[in-house]
């Protein structure tokens, strides 16, 4: 499978996973039942695993990190759309400027850079 096909497969799988995770999270607030640090660790591990899954036959570190940043950003926006909530500027991981989430913009930019590197390098 070519790198371009892996890229499109990743985008589809990660978008679906992130959307369904956000749907589940909007209806079952996990953070109410699990301490915040533990919830963040579980969240990161779950998204790291799903970021590896689509590329398990052809592992590429750039695609992995692109997947990780992309999936968490899609999950954030999916959650806000499903729950009909806006990002909170008081959380350190949701720094906003006029309702625009700066950290997610940075994550998405990093994801694009990782994907670009994966598609145009010989690693």
C-alpha positions, 0 to 999 in steps of 0.5 A: 500500500502506498503512503498516499493510500495509508494517509487517506485510510488513516484520515477516514479511520481516525475521523470516524473513531474521533467522532464516535469517541466524542459522541460517547464522551458527550453522553457519558462524561468519563471525567466524572467517574475517573480522576482527571490525571488518570482520564488524561492518561487513558485518553492519550493511550487510547488515541495513541493506540488508534493512531498506530492501528491504521499504520501497523503494517507500515509503521512511520513515526511521522504518520503516527504523530500526524495521526495522534494530533489529527485525531485529538483535534477532530475529537475536540471539535466533534465533542463541542459540536455534539455537546453544543458547547464552546471551548473553555478558555479557563482550561490550560489545554483549551486556550482560546482567542475569540472562541478560536482554539489556539492549541487545536490550530497548532495541533492541526498544523503540526499534523499537516507538517508530519503528514507532509514529511511522511509523504515527501521523505524517504524515512 
